Amino acid sequence: MLDQQRVLHMDINILVSIVNMQIRNEFTSFTELCKFYELNQMQLSQRLNQAGYQLQEQQQQFTAA
């Protein structure tokens, strides 16, 4: 479903929605999601941060800053 190339070019709103849904339904953390899909966690996090989304550690989801 997710791969590094898609993550870099996907619409940011769709991306944050997919990431949050995957963390909520399939994984226990953002790190686990990145490992499973072999995504560069730093790049993905930076892309989301640049769009105004921050990872909320306790909730394990990205929210608008």
PDBQT receptor file of N, H, CA, C and O in Angstrom, charges set to zero:
ATOM      1  N   MET A   1       0.820  -1.197   0.000  1.00  0.00    +0.000 N 
ATOM      2  CA  MET A   1       0.000   0.000   0.000  1.00  0.00    +0.000 C 
ATOM      3  C   MET A   1       0.862   1.259   0.000  1.00  0.00    +0.000 C 
ATOM      4  O   MET A   1       0.643   2.161  -0.808  1.00  0.00    +0.000 OA
ATOM      5  N   LEU A   2       1.814   1.322   0.877  1.00  0.00    +0.000 N 
ATOM      6  H   LEU A   2       1.992   0.588   1.533  1.00  0.00    +0.000 HD
ATOM      7  CA  LEU A   2       2.711   2.470   0.925  1.00  0.00    +0.000 C 
ATOM      8  C   LEU A   2       4.107   2.052   0.494  1.00  0.00    +0.000 C 
ATOM      9  O   LEU A   2       4.591   0.983   0.867  1.00  0.00    +0.000 OA
ATOM     10  N   ASP A   3       4.741   2.897  -0.289  1.00  0.00    +0.000 N 
ATOM     11  H   ASP A   3       4.348   3.765  -0.593  1.00  0.00    +0.000 HD
ATOM     12  CA  ASP A   3       6.149   2.716  -0.579  1.00  0.00    +0.000 C 
ATOM     13  C   ASP A   3       6.787   4.099  -0.608  1.00  0.00    +0.000 C 
ATOM     14  O   ASP A   3       6.092   5.112  -0.687  1.00  0.00    +0.000 OA
ATOM     15  N   GLN A   4       8.097   4.134  -0.546  1.00  0.00    +0.000 N 
ATOM     16  H   GLN A   4       8.662   3.311  -0.482  1.00  0.00    +0.000 HD
ATOM     17  CA  GLN A   4       8.808   5.400  -0.397  1.00  0.00    +0.000 C 
ATOM     18  C   GLN A   4       8.474   6.374  -1.519  1.00  0.00    +0.000 C 
ATOM     19  O   GLN A   4       8.309   7.567  -1.263  1.00  0.00    +0.000 OA
ATOM     20  N   GLN A   5       8.373   5.900  -2.740  1.00  0.00    +0.000 N 
ATOM     21  H   GLN A   5       8.507   4.932  -2.948  1.00  0.00    +0.000 HD
ATOM     22  CA  GLN A   5       8.082   6.775  -3.875  1.00  0.00    +0.000 C 
ATOM     23  C   GLN A   5       6.695   7.393  -3.759  1.00  0.00    +0.000 C 
ATOM     24  O   GLN A   5       6.529   8.590  -3.999  1.00  0.00    +0.000 OA
ATOM     25  N   ARG A   6       5.707   6.598  -3.397  1.00  0.00    +0.000 N 
ATOM     26  H   ARG A   6       5.842   5.626  -3.203  1.00  0.00    +0.000 HD
ATOM     27  CA  ARG A   6       4.346   7.125  -3.212  1.00  0.00    +0.000 C 
ATOM     28  C   ARG A   6       4.306   8.152  -2.094  1.00  0.00    +0.000 C 
ATOM     29  O   ARG A   6       3.664   9.195  -2.224  1.00  0.00    +0.000 OA
ATOM     30  N   VAL A   7       4.986   7.860  -1.004  1.00  0.00    +0.000 N 
ATOM     31  H   VAL A   7       5.508   7.013  -0.899  1.00  0.00    +0.000 HD
ATOM     32  CA  VAL A   7       4.999   8.749   0.158  1.00  0.00    +0.000 C 
ATOM     33  C   VAL A   7       5.542  10.129  -0.218  1.00  0.00    +0.000 C 
ATOM     34  O   VAL A   7       5.059  11.145   0.281  1.00  0.00    +0.000 OA
ATOM     35  N   LEU A   8       6.525  10.163  -1.078  1.00  0.00    +0.000 N 
ATOM     36  H   LEU A   8       6.918   9.338  -1.484  1.00  0.00    +0.000 HD
ATOM     37  CA  LEU A   8       7.143  11.435  -1.450  1.00  0.00    +0.000 C 
ATOM     38  C   LEU A   8       6.272  12.263  -2.394  1.00  0.00    +0.000 C 
ATOM     39  O   LEU A   8       6.449  13.478  -2.483  1.00  0.00    +0.000 OA
ATOM     40  N   HIS A   9       5.332  11.626  -3.101  1.00  0.00    +0.000 N 
ATOM     41  H   HIS A   9       5.188  10.639  -3.029  1.00  0.00    +0.000 HD
ATOM     42  CA  HIS A   9       4.563  12.346  -4.112  1.00  0.00    +0.000 C 
ATOM     43  C   HIS A   9       3.058  12.381  -3.866  1.00  0.00    +0.000 C 
ATOM     44  O   HIS A   9       2.325  13.042  -4.602  1.00  0.00    +0.000 OA
ATOM     45  N   MET A  10       2.602  11.689  -2.855  1.00  0.00    +0.000 N 
ATOM     46  H   MET A  10       3.197  11.153  -2.257  1.00  0.00    +0.000 HD
ATOM     47  CA  MET A  10       1.171  11.622  -2.571  1.00  0.00    +0.000 C 
ATOM     48  C   MET A  10       0.662  12.960  -2.019  1.00  0.00    +0.000 C 
ATOM     49  O   MET A  10       1.389  13.673  -1.327  1.00  0.00    +0.000 OA
ATOM     50  N   ASP A  11      -0.580  13.285  -2.331  1.00  0.00    +0.000 N 
ATOM     51  H   ASP A  11      -1.170  12.706  -2.893  1.00  0.00    +0.000 HD
ATOM     52  CA  ASP A  11      -1.220  14.465  -1.752  1.00  0.00    +0.000 C 
ATOM     53  C   ASP A  11      -1.097  14.378  -0.235  1.00  0.00    +0.000 C 
ATOM     54  O   ASP A  11      -1.376  13.333   0.352  1.00  0.00    +0.000 OA
ATOM     55  N   ILE A  12      -0.685  15.461   0.397  1.00  0.00    +0.000 N 
ATOM     56  H   ILE A  12      -0.458  16.310  -0.079  1.00  0.00    +0.000 HD
ATOM     57  CA  ILE A  12      -0.373  15.448   1.826  1.00  0.00    +0.000 C 
ATOM     58  C   ILE A  12      -1.589  15.105   2.682  1.00  0.00    +0.000 C 
ATOM     59  O   ILE A  12      -1.453  14.435   3.706  1.00  0.00    +0.000 OA
ATOM     60  N   ASN A  13      -2.771  15.554   2.277  1.00  0.00    +0.000 N 
ATOM     61  H   ASN A  13      -2.882  16.098   1.446  1.00  0.00    +0.000 HD
ATOM     62  CA  ASN A  13      -3.971  15.265   3.066  1.00  0.00    +0.000 C 
ATOM     63  C   ASN A  13      -4.327  13.784   3.017  1.00  0.00    +0.000 C 
ATOM     64  O   ASN A  13      -4.747  13.202   4.017  1.00  0.00    +0.000 OA
ATOM     65  N   ILE A  14      -4.158  13.191   1.863  1.00  0.00    +0.000 N 
ATOM     66  H   ILE A  14      -3.817  13.664   1.050  1.00  0.00    +0.000 HD
ATOM     67  CA  ILE A  14      -4.397  11.751   1.733  1.00  0.00    +0.000 C 
ATOM     68  C   ILE A  14      -3.340  10.987   2.520  1.00  0.00    +0.000 C 
ATOM     69  O   ILE A  14      -3.652  10.007   3.196  1.00  0.00    +0.000 OA
ATOM     70  N   LEU A  15      -2.095  11.434   2.433  1.00  0.00    +0.000 N 
ATOM     71  H   LEU A  15      -1.842  12.230   1.884  1.00  0.00    +0.000 HD
ATOM     72  CA  LEU A  15      -1.003  10.767   3.131  1.00  0.00    +0.000 C 
ATOM     73  C   LEU A  15      -1.208  10.755   4.640  1.00  0.00    +0.000 C 
ATOM     74  O   LEU A  15      -1.088   9.703   5.269  1.00  0.00    +0.000 OA
ATOM     75  N   VAL A  16      -1.511  11.894   5.224  1.00  0.00    +0.000 N 
ATOM     76  H   VAL A  16      -1.608  12.749   4.714  1.00  0.00    +0.000 HD
ATOM     77  CA  VAL A  16      -1.695  11.940   6.676  1.00  0.00    +0.000 C 
ATOM     78  C   VAL A  16      -2.885  11.081   7.082  1.00  0.00    +0.000 C 
ATOM     79  O   VAL A  16      -2.853  10.431   8.127  1.00  0.00    +0.000 OA
ATOM     80  N   SER A  17      -3.918  11.074   6.277  1.00  0.00    +0.000 N 
ATOM     81  H   SER A  17      -3.944  11.603   5.429  1.00  0.00    +0.000 HD
ATOM     82  CA  SER A  17      -5.086  10.248   6.566  1.00  0.00    +0.000 C 
ATOM     83  C   SER A  17      -4.725   8.757   6.550  1.00  0.00    +0.000 C 
ATOM     84  O   SER A  17      -5.118   8.013   7.448  1.00  0.00    +0.000 OA
ATOM     85  N   ILE A  18      -3.988   8.331   5.544  1.00  0.00    +0.000 N 
ATOM     86  H   ILE A  18      -3.668   8.936   4.815  1.00  0.00    +0.000 HD
ATOM     87  CA  ILE A  18      -3.581   6.925   5.447  1.00  0.00    +0.000 C 
ATOM     88  C   ILE A  18      -2.663   6.542   6.594  1.00  0.00    +0.000 C 
ATOM     89  O   ILE A  18      -2.839   5.491   7.210  1.00  0.00    +0.000 OA
ATOM     90  N   VAL A  19      -1.677   7.395   6.884  1.00  0.00    +0.000 N 
ATOM     91  H   VAL A  19      -1.533   8.248   6.384  1.00  0.00    +0.000 HD
ATOM     92  CA  VAL A  19      -0.741   7.102   7.978  1.00  0.00    +0.000 C 
ATOM     93  C   VAL A  19      -1.491   6.967   9.297  1.00  0.00    +0.000 C 
ATOM     94  O   VAL A  19      -1.276   6.000  10.029  1.00  0.00    +0.000 OA
ATOM     95  N   ASN A  20      -2.356   7.907   9.611  1.00  0.00    +0.000 N 
ATOM     96  H   ASN A  20      -2.530   8.693   9.017  1.00  0.00    +0.000 HD
ATOM     97  CA  ASN A  20      -3.104   7.845  10.871  1.00  0.00    +0.000 C 
ATOM     98  C   ASN A  20      -4.019   6.624  10.928  1.00  0.00    +0.000 C 
ATOM     99  O   ASN A  20      -4.128   5.977  11.970  1.00  0.00    +0.000 OA
ATOM    100  N   MET A  21      -4.677   6.308   9.812  1.00  0.00    +0.000 N 
ATOM    101  H   MET A  21      -4.589   6.834   8.966  1.00  0.00    +0.000 HD
ATOM    102  CA  MET A  21      -5.545   5.148   9.783  1.00  0.00    +0.000 C 
ATOM    103  C   MET A  21      -4.744   3.861   9.990  1.00  0.00    +0.000 C 
ATOM    104  O   MET A  21      -5.170   2.976  10.732  1.00  0.00    +0.000 OA
ATOM    105  N   GLN A  22      -3.596   3.759   9.343  1.00  0.00    +0.000 N 
ATOM    106  H   GLN A  22      -3.250   4.478   8.740  1.00  0.00    +0.000 HD
ATOM    107  CA  GLN A  22      -2.768   2.569   9.483  1.00  0.00    +0.000 C 
ATOM    108  C   GLN A  22      -2.256   2.413  10.917  1.00  0.00    +0.000 C 
ATOM    109  O   GLN A  22      -2.249   1.307  11.457  1.00  0.00    +0.000 OA
ATOM    110  N   ILE A  23      -1.833   3.505  11.525  1.00  0.00    +0.000 N 
ATOM    111  H   ILE A  23      -1.838   4.404  11.086  1.00  0.00    +0.000 HD
ATOM    112  CA  ILE A  23      -1.356   3.440  12.909  1.00  0.00    +0.000 C 
ATOM    113  C   ILE A  23      -2.508   3.025  13.834  1.00  0.00    +0.000 C 
ATOM    114  O   ILE A  23      -2.323   2.200  14.729  1.00  0.00    +0.000 OA
ATOM    115  N   ARG A  24      -3.669   3.587  13.618  1.00  0.00    +0.000 N 
ATOM    116  H   ARG A  24      -3.819   4.256  12.891  1.00  0.00    +0.000 HD
ATOM    117  CA  ARG A  24      -4.827   3.298  14.471  1.00  0.00    +0.000 C 
ATOM    118  C   ARG A  24      -5.309   1.850  14.307  1.00  0.00    +0.000 C 
ATOM    119  O   ARG A  24      -5.658   1.199  15.291  1.00  0.00    +0.000 OA
ATOM    120  N   ASN A  25      -5.329   1.349  13.070  1.00  0.00    +0.000 N 
ATOM    121  H   ASN A  25      -5.046   1.879  12.270  1.00  0.00    +0.000 HD
ATOM    122  CA  ASN A  25      -5.959   0.055  12.801  1.00  0.00    +0.000 C 
ATOM    123  C   ASN A  25      -5.003  -1.122  12.672  1.00  0.00    +0.000 C 
ATOM    124  O   ASN A  25      -5.390  -2.255  12.959  1.00  0.00    +0.000 OA
ATOM    125  N   GLU A  26      -3.774  -0.886  12.250  1.00  0.00    +0.000 N 
ATOM    126  H   GLU A  26      -3.460   0.034  12.017  1.00  0.00    +0.000 HD
ATOM    127  CA  GLU A  26      -2.883  -1.996  11.913  1.00  0.00    +0.000 C 
ATOM    128  C   GLU A  26      -1.596  -2.066  12.739  1.00  0.00    +0.000 C 
ATOM    129  O   GLU A  26      -1.032  -3.146  12.911  1.00  0.00    +0.000 OA
ATOM    130  N   PHE A  27      -1.140  -0.945  13.240  1.00  0.00    +0.000 N 
ATOM    131  H   PHE A  27      -1.598  -0.068  13.100  1.00  0.00    +0.000 HD
ATOM    132  CA  PHE A  27       0.149  -0.892  13.918  1.00  0.00    +0.000 C 
ATOM    133  C   PHE A  27       0.020  -0.218  15.273  1.00  0.00    +0.000 C 
ATOM    134  O   PHE A  27      -0.967   0.465  15.546  1.00  0.00    +0.000 OA
ATOM    135  N   THR A  28       1.014  -0.413  16.111  1.00  0.00    +0.000 N 
ATOM    136  H   THR A  28       1.815  -0.968  15.889  1.00  0.00    +0.000 HD
ATOM    137  CA  THR A  28       0.978   0.212  17.428  1.00  0.00    +0.000 C 
ATOM    138  C   THR A  28       1.746   1.521  17.478  1.00  0.00    +0.000 C 
ATOM    139  O   THR A  28       1.644   2.268  18.451  1.00  0.00    +0.000 OA
ATOM    140  N   SER A  29       2.524   1.806  16.419  1.00  0.00    +0.000 N 
ATOM    141  H   SER A  29       2.607   1.199  15.629  1.00  0.00    +0.000 HD
ATOM    142  CA  SER A  29       3.300   3.045  16.419  1.00  0.00    +0.000 C 
ATOM    143  C   SER A  29       3.682   3.451  15.002  1.00  0.00    +0.000 C 
ATOM    144  O   SER A  29       3.624   2.646  14.072  1.00  0.00    +0.000 OA
ATOM    145  N   PHE A  30       4.067   4.696  14.855  1.00  0.00    +0.000 N 
ATOM    146  H   PHE A  30       4.114   5.350  15.610  1.00  0.00    +0.000 HD
ATOM    147  CA  PHE A  30       4.563   5.228  13.598  1.00  0.00    +0.000 C 
ATOM    148  C   PHE A  30       5.833   4.482  13.182  1.00  0.00    +0.000 C 
ATOM    149  O   PHE A  30       6.017   4.170  12.005  1.00  0.00    +0.000 OA
ATOM    150  N   THR A  31       6.689   4.202  14.134  1.00  0.00    +0.000 N 
ATOM    151  H   THR A  31       6.539   4.455  15.090  1.00  0.00    +0.000 HD
ATOM    152  CA  THR A  31       7.926   3.471  13.863  1.00  0.00    +0.000 C 
ATOM    153  C   THR A  31       7.624   2.092  13.295  1.00  0.00    +0.000 C 
ATOM    154  O   THR A  31       8.261   1.665  12.333  1.00  0.00    +0.000 OA
ATOM    155  N   GLU A  32       6.671   1.402  13.874  1.00  0.00    +0.000 N 
ATOM    156  H   GLU A  32       6.153   1.749  14.656  1.00  0.00    +0.000 HD
ATOM    157  CA  GLU A  32       6.298   0.067  13.405  1.00  0.00    +0.000 C 
ATOM    158  C   GLU A  32       5.773   0.129  11.971  1.00  0.00    +0.000 C 
ATOM    159  O   GLU A  32       6.128  -0.715  11.148  1.00  0.00    +0.000 OA
ATOM    160  N   LEU A  33       4.941   1.109  11.669  1.00  0.00    +0.000 N 
ATOM    161  H   LEU A  33       4.652   1.794  12.338  1.00  0.00    +0.000 HD
ATOM    162  CA  LEU A  33       4.427   1.286  10.318  1.00  0.00    +0.000 C 
ATOM    163  C   LEU A  33       5.570   1.481   9.326  1.00  0.00    +0.000 C 
ATOM    164  O   LEU A  33       5.594   0.846   8.272  1.00  0.00    +0.000 OA
ATOM    165  N   CYS A  34       6.508   2.349   9.658  1.00  0.00    +0.000 N 
ATOM    166  H   CYS A  34       6.489   2.865  10.514  1.00  0.00    +0.000 HD
ATOM    167  CA  CYS A  34       7.646   2.627   8.772  1.00  0.00    +0.000 C 
ATOM    168  C   CYS A  34       8.508   1.387   8.560  1.00  0.00    +0.000 C 
ATOM    169  O   CYS A  34       8.953   1.125   7.443  1.00  0.00    +0.000 OA
ATOM    170  N   LYS A  35       8.742   0.639   9.603  1.00  0.00    +0.000 N 
ATOM    171  H   LYS A  35       8.380   0.853  10.511  1.00  0.00    +0.000 HD
ATOM    172  CA  LYS A  35       9.539  -0.587   9.476  1.00  0.00    +0.000 C 
ATOM    173  C   LYS A  35       8.830  -1.597   8.587  1.00  0.00    +0.000 C 
ATOM    174  O   LYS A  35       9.461  -2.208   7.725  1.00  0.00    +0.000 OA
ATOM    175  N   PHE A  36       7.539  -1.781   8.781  1.00  0.00    +0.000 N 
ATOM    176  H   PHE A  36       7.026  -1.285   9.481  1.00  0.00    +0.000 HD
ATOM    177  CA  PHE A  36       6.784  -2.759   8.012  1.00  0.00    +0.000 C 
ATOM    178  C   PHE A  36       6.827  -2.449   6.518  1.00  0.00    +0.000 C 
ATOM    179  O   PHE A  36       7.039  -3.347   5.703  1.00  0.00    +0.000 OA
ATOM    180  N   TYR A  37       6.627  -1.180   6.155  1.00  0.00    +0.000 N 
ATOM    181  H   TYR A  37       6.455  -0.450   6.817  1.00  0.00    +0.000 HD
ATOM    182  CA  TYR A  37       6.603  -0.781   4.751  1.00  0.00    +0.000 C 
ATOM    183  C   TYR A  37       7.984  -0.388   4.223  1.00  0.00    +0.000 C 
ATOM    184  O   TYR A  37       8.120   0.000   3.063  1.00  0.00    +0.000 OA
ATOM    185  N   GLU A  38       9.005  -0.488   5.076  1.00  0.00    +0.000 N 
ATOM    186  H   GLU A  38       8.895  -0.802   6.018  1.00  0.00    +0.000 HD
ATOM    187  CA  GLU A  38      10.382  -0.127   4.731  1.00  0.00    +0.000 C 
ATOM    188  C   GLU A  38      10.458   1.326   4.234  1.00  0.00    +0.000 C 
ATOM    189  O   GLU A  38      11.062   1.622   3.203  1.00  0.00    +0.000 OA
ATOM    190  N   LEU A  39       9.830   2.206   4.998  1.00  0.00    +0.000 N 
ATOM    191  H   LEU A  39       9.339   1.966   5.835  1.00  0.00    +0.000 HD
ATOM    192  CA  LEU A  39       9.825   3.630   4.694  1.00  0.00    +0.000 C 
ATOM    193  C   LEU A  39      10.908   4.329   5.491  1.00  0.00    +0.000 C 
ATOM    194  O   LEU A  39      11.241   3.909   6.600  1.00  0.00    +0.000 OA
ATOM    195  N   ASN A  40      11.446   5.371   4.940  1.00  0.00    +0.000 N 
ATOM    196  H   ASN A  40      11.175   5.712   4.040  1.00  0.00    +0.000 HD
ATOM    197  CA  ASN A  40      12.403   6.194   5.666  1.00  0.00    +0.000 C 
ATOM    198  C   ASN A  40      11.600   7.051   6.646  1.00  0.00    +0.000 C 
ATOM    199  O   ASN A  40      10.938   8.010   6.252  1.00  0.00    +0.000 OA
ATOM    200  N   GLN A  41      11.669   6.693   7.914  1.00  0.00    +0.000 N 
ATOM    201  H   GLN A  41      12.207   5.913   8.235  1.00  0.00    +0.000 HD
ATOM    202  CA  GLN A  41      10.858   7.357   8.934  1.00  0.00    +0.000 C 
ATOM    203  C   GLN A  41      11.169   8.848   9.021  1.00  0.00    +0.000 C 
ATOM    204  O   GLN A  41      10.258   9.660   9.183  1.00  0.00    +0.000 OA
ATOM    205  N   MET A  42      12.426   9.211   8.915  1.00  0.00    +0.000 N 
ATOM    206  H   MET A  42      13.165   8.551   8.783  1.00  0.00    +0.000 HD
ATOM    207  CA  MET A  42      12.812  10.618   9.025  1.00  0.00    +0.000 C 
ATOM    208  C   MET A  42      12.241  11.422   7.851  1.00  0.00    +0.000 C 
ATOM    209  O   MET A  42      11.723  12.520   8.053  1.00  0.00    +0.000 OA
ATOM    210  N   GLN A  43      12.329  10.894   6.644  1.00  0.00    +0.000 N 
ATOM    211  H   GLN A  43      12.750  10.002   6.480  1.00  0.00    +0.000 HD
ATOM    212  CA  GLN A  43      11.806  11.602   5.477  1.00  0.00    +0.000 C 
ATOM    213  C   GLN A  43      10.296  11.774   5.562  1.00  0.00    +0.000 C 
ATOM    214  O   GLN A  43       9.770  12.853   5.287  1.00  0.00    +0.000 OA
ATOM    215  N   LEU A  44       9.608  10.717   5.941  1.00  0.00    +0.000 N 
ATOM    216  H   LEU A  44      10.035   9.841   6.164  1.00  0.00    +0.000 HD
ATOM    217  CA  LEU A  44       8.154  10.784   6.050  1.00  0.00    +0.000 C 
ATOM    218  C   LEU A  44       7.737  11.773   7.133  1.00  0.00    +0.000 C 
ATOM    219  O   LEU A  44       6.824  12.574   6.932  1.00  0.00    +0.000 OA
ATOM    220  N   SER A  45       8.392  11.714   8.253  1.00  0.00    +0.000 N 
ATOM    221  H   SER A  45       9.134  11.064   8.416  1.00  0.00    +0.000 HD
ATOM    222  CA  SER A  45       8.091  12.632   9.349  1.00  0.00    +0.000 C 
ATOM    223  C   SER A  45       8.359  14.078   8.921  1.00  0.00    +0.000 C 
ATOM    224  O   SER A  45       7.554  14.964   9.207  1.00  0.00    +0.000 OA
ATOM    225  N   GLN A  46       9.460  14.319   8.250  1.00  0.00    +0.000 N 
ATOM    226  H   GLN A  46      10.114  13.599   8.017  1.00  0.00    +0.000 HD
ATOM    227  CA  GLN A  46       9.787  15.670   7.787  1.00  0.00    +0.000 C 
ATOM    228  C   GLN A  46       8.758  16.182   6.790  1.00  0.00    +0.000 C 
ATOM    229  O   GLN A  46       8.363  17.346   6.844  1.00  0.00    +0.000 OA
ATOM    230  N   ARG A  47       8.327  15.318   5.885  1.00  0.00    +0.000 N 
ATOM    231  H   ARG A  47       8.648  14.372   5.842  1.00  0.00    +0.000 HD
ATOM    232  CA  ARG A  47       7.318  15.728   4.903  1.00  0.00    +0.000 C 
ATOM    233  C   ARG A  47       6.024  16.139   5.605  1.00  0.00    +0.000 C 
ATOM    234  O   ARG A  47       5.422  17.157   5.266  1.00  0.00    +0.000 OA
ATOM    235  N   LEU A  48       5.608  15.348   6.576  1.00  0.00    +0.000 N 
ATOM    236  H   LEU A  48       6.097  14.521   6.852  1.00  0.00    +0.000 HD
ATOM    237  CA  LEU A  48       4.393  15.670   7.315  1.00  0.00    +0.000 C 
ATOM    238  C   LEU A  48       4.572  16.927   8.158  1.00  0.00    +0.000 C 
ATOM    239  O   LEU A  48       3.660  17.750   8.247  1.00  0.00    +0.000 OA
ATOM    240  N   ASN A  49       5.738  17.081   8.773  1.00  0.00    +0.000 N 
ATOM    241  H   ASN A  49       6.479  16.412   8.700  1.00  0.00    +0.000 HD
ATOM    242  CA  ASN A  49       6.025  18.278   9.572  1.00  0.00    +0.000 C 
ATOM    243  C   ASN A  49       6.011  19.538   8.717  1.00  0.00    +0.000 C 
ATOM    244  O   ASN A  49       5.478  20.566   9.134  1.00  0.00    +0.000 OA
ATOM    245  N   GLN A  50       6.590  19.466   7.531  1.00  0.00    +0.000 N 
ATOM    246  H   GLN A  50       7.023  18.631   7.192  1.00  0.00    +0.000 HD
ATOM    247  CA  GLN A  50       6.622  20.627   6.633  1.00  0.00    +0.000 C 
ATOM    248  C   GLN A  50       5.223  21.051   6.201  1.00  0.00    +0.000 C 
ATOM    249  O   GLN A  50       4.991  22.216   5.878  1.00  0.00    +0.000 OA
ATOM    250  N   ALA A  51       4.302  20.106   6.196  1.00  0.00    +0.000 N 
ATOM    251  H   ALA A  51       4.490  19.160   6.458  1.00  0.00    +0.000 HD
ATOM    252  CA  ALA A  51       2.918  20.408   5.826  1.00  0.00    +0.000 C 
ATOM    253  C   ALA A  51       2.100  20.853   7.035  1.00  0.00    +0.000 C 
ATOM    254  O   ALA A  51       0.905  21.120   6.916  1.00  0.00    +0.000 OA
ATOM    255  N   GLY A  52       2.746  20.932   8.197  1.00  0.00    +0.000 N 
ATOM    256  H   GLY A  52       3.717  20.715   8.294  1.00  0.00    +0.000 HD
ATOM    257  CA  GLY A  52       2.057  21.426   9.385  1.00  0.00    +0.000 C 
ATOM    258  C   GLY A  52       1.508  20.351  10.301  1.00  0.00    +0.000 C 
ATOM    259  O   GLY A  52       0.697  20.647  11.179  1.00  0.00    +0.000 OA
ATOM    260  N   TYR A  53       1.928  19.115  10.118  1.00  0.00    +0.000 N 
ATOM    261  H   TYR A  53       2.587  18.875   9.405  1.00  0.00    +0.000 HD
ATOM    262  CA  TYR A  53       1.472  18.021  10.967  1.00  0.00    +0.000 C 
ATOM    263  C   TYR A  53       2.580  17.583  11.915  1.00  0.00    +0.000 C 
ATOM    264  O   TYR A  53       3.743  17.472  11.525  1.00  0.00    +0.000 OA
ATOM    265  N   GLN A  54       2.203  17.339  13.159  1.00  0.00    +0.000 N 
ATOM    266  H   GLN A  54       1.259  17.430  13.475  1.00  0.00    +0.000 HD
ATOM    267  CA  GLN A  54       3.147  16.897  14.178  1.00  0.00    +0.000 C 
ATOM    268  C   GLN A  54       2.686  15.561  14.749  1.00  0.00    +0.000 C 
ATOM    269  O   GLN A  54       1.491  15.349  14.956  1.00  0.00    +0.000 OA
ATOM    270  N   LEU A  55       3.625  14.667  15.002  1.00  0.00    +0.000 N 
ATOM    271  H   LEU A  55       4.596  14.838  14.834  1.00  0.00    +0.000 HD
ATOM    272  CA  LEU A  55       3.295  13.390  15.618  1.00  0.00    +0.000 C 
ATOM    273  C   LEU A  55       3.025  13.618  17.099  1.00  0.00    +0.000 C 
ATOM    274  O   LEU A  55       3.867  14.161  17.814  1.00  0.00    +0.000 OA
ATOM    275  N   GLN A  56       1.867  13.208  17.549  1.00  0.00    +0.000 N 
ATOM    276  H   GLN A  56       1.183  12.767  16.968  1.00  0.00    +0.000 HD
ATOM    277  CA  GLN A  56       1.519  13.254  18.961  1.00  0.00    +0.000 C 
ATOM    278  C   GLN A  56       1.911  11.900  19.538  1.00  0.00    +0.000 C 
ATOM    279  O   GLN A  56       1.240  10.897  19.293  1.00  0.00    +0.000 OA
ATOM    280  N   GLU A  57       2.985  11.873  20.295  1.00  0.00    +0.000 N 
ATOM    281  H   GLU A  57       3.530  12.687  20.494  1.00  0.00    +0.000 HD
ATOM    282  CA  GLU A  57       3.575  10.619  20.776  1.00  0.00    +0.000 C 
ATOM    283  C   GLU A  57       2.580   9.758  21.564  1.00  0.00    +0.000 C 
ATOM    284  O   GLU A  57       2.478   8.556  21.319  1.00  0.00    +0.000 OA
ATOM    285  N   GLN A  58       1.868  10.347  22.482  1.00  0.00    +0.000 N 
ATOM    286  H   GLN A  58       1.952  11.323  22.682  1.00  0.00    +0.000 HD
ATOM    287  CA  GLN A  58       0.940   9.567  23.315  1.00  0.00    +0.000 C 
ATOM    288  C   GLN A  58      -0.180   8.948  22.489  1.00  0.00    +0.000 C 
ATOM    289  O   GLN A  58      -0.562   7.799  22.710  1.00  0.00    +0.000 OA
ATOM    290  N   GLN A  59      -0.695   9.703  21.550  1.00  0.00    +0.000 N 
ATOM    291  H   GLN A  59      -0.385  10.637  21.371  1.00  0.00    +0.000 HD
ATOM    292  CA  GLN A  59      -1.824   9.225  20.751  1.00  0.00    +0.000 C 
ATOM    293  C   GLN A  59      -1.369   8.450  19.519  1.00  0.00    +0.000 C 
ATOM    294  O   GLN A  59      -2.171   7.776  18.872  1.00  0.00    +0.000 OA
ATOM    295  N   GLN A  60      -0.076   8.548  19.195  1.00  0.00    +0.000 N 
ATOM    296  H   GLN A  60       0.575   9.095  19.720  1.00  0.00    +0.000 HD
ATOM    297  CA  GLN A  60       0.478   7.926  17.994  1.00  0.00    +0.000 C 
ATOM    298  C   GLN A  60      -0.361   8.283  16.755  1.00  0.00    +0.000 C 
ATOM    299  O   GLN A  60      -0.851   7.417  16.030  1.00  0.00    +0.000 OA
ATOM    300  N   GLN A  61      -0.500   9.597  16.552  1.00  0.00    +0.000 N 
ATOM    301  H   GLN A  61      -0.102  10.301  17.140  1.00  0.00    +0.000 HD
ATOM    302  CA  GLN A  61      -1.147  10.081  15.345  1.00  0.00    +0.000 C 
ATOM    303  C   GLN A  61      -0.614  11.465  15.005  1.00  0.00    +0.000 C 
ATOM    304  O   GLN A  61      -0.122  12.187  15.872  1.00  0.00    +0.000 OA
ATOM    305  N   PHE A  62      -0.719  11.820  13.742  1.00  0.00    +0.000 N 
ATOM    306  H   PHE A  62      -1.119  11.233  13.038  1.00  0.00    +0.000 HD
ATOM    307  CA  PHE A  62      -0.299  13.142  13.304  1.00  0.00    +0.000 C 
ATOM    308  C   PHE A  62      -1.499  14.071  13.343  1.00  0.00    +0.000 C 
ATOM    309  O   PHE A  62      -2.580  13.733  12.860  1.00  0.00    +0.000 OA
ATOM    310  N   THR A  63      -1.295  15.251  13.925  1.00  0.00    +0.000 N 
ATOM    311  H   THR A  63      -0.417  15.525  14.317  1.00  0.00    +0.000 HD
ATOM    312  CA  THR A  63      -2.349  16.260  13.982  1.00  0.00    +0.000 C 
ATOM    313  C   THR A  63      -1.790  17.572  13.488  1.00  0.00    +0.000 C 
ATOM    314  O   THR A  63      -0.579  17.788  13.513  1.00  0.00    +0.000 OA
ATOM    315  N   ALA A  64      -2.671  18.456  13.036  1.00  0.00    +0.000 N 
ATOM    316  H   ALA A  64      -3.656  18.281  13.015  1.00  0.00    +0.000 HD
ATOM    317  CA  ALA A  64      -2.247  19.770  12.574  1.00  0.00    +0.000 C 
ATOM    318  C   ALA A  64      -1.654  20.545  13.738  1.00  0.00    +0.000 C 
ATOM    319  O   ALA A  64      -2.206  20.572  14.838  1.00  0.00    +0.000 OA
ATOM    320  N   ALA A  65      -0.533  21.166  13.474  1.00  0.00    +0.000 N 
ATOM    321  H   ALA A  65      -0.085  21.144  12.581  1.00  0.00    +0.000 HD
ATOM    322  CA  ALA A  65       0.165  21.914  14.527  1.00  0.00    +0.000 C 
ATOM    323  C   ALA A  65      -0.510  23.225  14.824  1.00  0.00    +0.000 C 
ATOM    324  O   ALA A  65      -0.049  23.976  15.684  1.00  0.00    +0.000 OA
TER     325      ALA A  65
